[in-house]
Structure formats: C-alpha cells, structure tokens
Amino acid sequence: MKADRMAGGLTLIAGLGLMVATSQIDILASQPTLSARFFPYVLALILMLSGLALALKPGDALLGTVIGKLLAYRGVTLAVAFLVYALSFRFVDFRFGTWLFLVVTMWILGSRKWSELLILPIAVSAILYLLFRYGFIVLLPTWT
C-alpha cells in the first residue's frame, strides 16, 4: 500500500473529527473579534483538502518504509516534544514555550549553528506572538 494514500485517509478523518469537535465550541454572538471556531475550522478545512489530495494522488513511498522512519529516534523524539508543548501550552508563557519548542525541534533535526539556535526561535516566537495577539486579537498564555 502507498504511504500517502494511508496518510491522506487518516488526515481526512482527522479533519472531519476536528470539524465535528469545532462545532461544539461555544461562541458569543456579540464577540467583536474572530469567533473561537474560526481557526479550528480553517485548520479542519486544510486537513481535509490535504488528506484528499494525498489519497487521490499518492507518491511512490511504501507504507512499511515510512512507518519505519517515523518510529526511528527522531520521529519519536519530535512527537514527544510536540506532546509536551501541547500539554503545557496553557501553563507556560507562549513566547517562552514556543521558543523552547523551536530550539528543541531544531536541535533534534540537526541544527548546530549557535546563530540559528539563538536568532531564529526568538524571531519566530516573537512574530507569532505579535501576529496572534495584535493581528488576530487572540489572548495567549503569558506570565505576568
């Protein structure tokens, strides 16, 4: 079986699941900013379209080869790093948590240049914070 066909089907199912879960989010009719459902719906739509594209036009990679690579040290370590980031999101300052997640992820993926590890995570976490906080007016967890 082609790996992309399986990944596409799973991604499509995940998108549908996210769509159903998003419909359960309570919203305020008088909310002056984007609804709390907006970004999850956008992500669900992206997941469903991506999954459909993968399922309909798979690449040449076989499922066994891809699963072997995912279960390798880097794949498992990245999954654990993301899980820790996601579970600690509401308790850790967004800027610090995102910076730390990016540093760890870059290190796992092989980045060893101190300039990359110093500048890029700071810039990305700052830009994301400013974009969501002041561009989209989304409250993010911060330490005050």
C-alpha positions as CSV (number, residue, x, y, z in Angstrom):
1,M,0.0,0.0,0.0
2,K,1.2,3.5,-0.7
3,A,2.1,5.5,2.4
4,D,0.5,8.7,1.0
5,R,-2.9,7.0,0.5
6,M,-3.0,5.8,4.1
7,A,-1.7,9.2,5.4
8,G,-4.3,11.0,3.2
9,G,-7.1,8.9,4.6
10,L,-6.1,9.4,8.2
11,T,-5.6,13.2,7.6
12,L,-9.1,13.4,6.0
13,I,-10.6,11.6,9.0
14,A,-8.7,13.9,11.4
15,G,-10.0,16.9,9.6
16,L,-13.6,15.6,9.8
17,G,-13.1,14.9,13.5
18,L,-11.7,18.4,14.1
19,M,-14.7,19.8,12.2
20,V,-17.1,18.0,14.5
21,A,-15.2,19.0,17.6
22,T,-15.1,22.6,16.5
23,S,-18.8,22.8,16.1
24,Q,-19.1,22.1,19.8
25,I,-17.1,25.2,20.8
26,D,-19.3,27.8,22.5
27,I,-19.2,31.3,21.0
28,L,-20.5,34.7,21.9
29,A,-22.8,36.3,19.4
30,S,-21.5,39.7,20.4
31,Q,-17.9,38.8,20.1
32,P,-16.0,41.7,18.4
33,T,-13.2,39.6,17.0
34,L,-13.0,36.4,15.1
35,S,-15.0,33.5,16.6
36,A,-13.3,30.9,18.6
37,R,-14.3,28.5,15.9
38,F,-12.6,30.3,13.1
39,F,-9.0,28.9,13.3
40,P,-10.1,25.4,14.1
41,Y,-12.5,25.4,11.1
42,V,-9.7,26.7,8.8
43,L,-7.3,24.0,10.1
44,A,-10.0,21.3,9.6
45,L,-10.6,22.5,6.0
46,I,-6.8,22.5,5.3
47,L,-6.5,19.0,6.8
48,M,-9.4,17.6,4.8
49,L,-8.2,19.1,1.5
50,S,-4.6,17.9,2.1
51,G,-5.8,14.5,3.0
52,L,-8.0,14.3,0.0
53,A,-5.1,15.4,-2.3
54,L,-2.8,12.8,-0.7
55,A,-5.3,10.0,-1.0
56,L,-6.2,10.7,-4.6
57,K,-2.6,11.3,-5.9
58,P,-0.2,9.3,-3.7
59,G,3.6,9.3,-4.2
60,D,5.8,6.2,-4.6
61,A,6.8,5.6,-1.0
62,L,5.6,2.4,0.5
63,L,3.8,2.3,3.9
64,G,6.4,0.0,5.6
65,T,9.3,2.3,4.8
66,V,7.6,5.4,6.0
67,I,6.4,3.7,9.3
68,G,10.0,2.6,9.9
69,K,11.3,6.1,9.5
70,L,8.5,7.6,11.8
71,L,9.4,5.1,14.5
72,A,13.0,6.0,14.3
73,Y,14.6,8.0,17.1
74,R,14.0,11.4,15.6
75,G,10.3,10.8,14.8
76,V,9.5,9.6,18.3
77,T,11.5,12.4,19.9
78,L,9.7,15.0,17.8
79,A,6.4,13.5,18.7
80,V,7.3,13.6,22.4
81,A,8.5,17.3,22.1
82,F,5.2,18.3,20.4
83,L,3.1,16.4,23.0
84,V,4.9,18.2,25.9
85,Y,4.5,21.6,24.1
86,A,0.8,20.9,23.5
87,L,0.1,19.7,27.0
88,S,2.0,22.6,28.7
89,F,0.6,25.3,26.4
90,R,-1.9,26.8,28.8
91,F,0.5,26.8,31.7
92,V,3.6,28.2,30.1
93,D,4.1,31.7,28.6
94,F,3.5,31.4,24.9
95,R,6.7,33.2,24.0
96,F,8.9,31.0,26.2
97,G,7.2,27.7,25.4
98,T,7.3,28.4,21.6
99,W,11.0,29.4,21.8
100,L,11.9,26.3,23.8
101,F,9.9,24.0,21.5
102,L,11.6,25.5,18.4
103,V,15.1,25.2,20.0
104,V,14.5,21.5,20.9
105,T,13.0,20.8,17.5
106,M,15.8,22.4,15.6
107,W,18.4,20.5,17.7
108,I,16.6,17.2,17.1
109,L,16.6,17.9,13.4
110,G,20.3,18.6,13.3
111,S,20.8,22.3,13.6
112,R,24.0,23.0,15.5
113,K,24.8,26.6,14.4
114,W,24.6,28.8,17.5
115,S,23.4,31.8,15.4
116,E,20.4,29.7,14.1
117,L,19.6,28.4,17.5
118,L,19.8,31.8,19.0
119,I,18.1,34.1,16.5
120,L,15.5,32.0,14.6
121,P,13.5,30.7,17.6
122,I,13.4,34.2,19.2
123,A,12.3,35.8,15.9
124,V,9.6,33.2,15.1
125,S,8.1,33.1,18.6
126,A,8.1,37.0,18.8
127,I,6.5,37.2,15.3
128,L,3.9,34.6,16.1
129,Y,3.1,36.3,19.4
130,L,2.6,39.7,17.8
131,L,0.6,38.2,14.9
132,F,-1.9,36.4,17.1
133,R,-2.0,38.9,20.0
134,Y,-2.3,42.1,17.9
135,G,-3.2,40.9,14.4
136,F,-5.9,38.4,15.2
137,I,-6.6,39.7,18.8
138,V,-6.2,36.2,20.3
139,L,-5.3,36.1,24.0
140,L,-2.3,33.8,24.5
141,P,-1.0,32.4,27.8
142,T,1.6,34.8,29.3
143,W,3.4,35.1,32.7
144,T,2.7,38.4,34.2
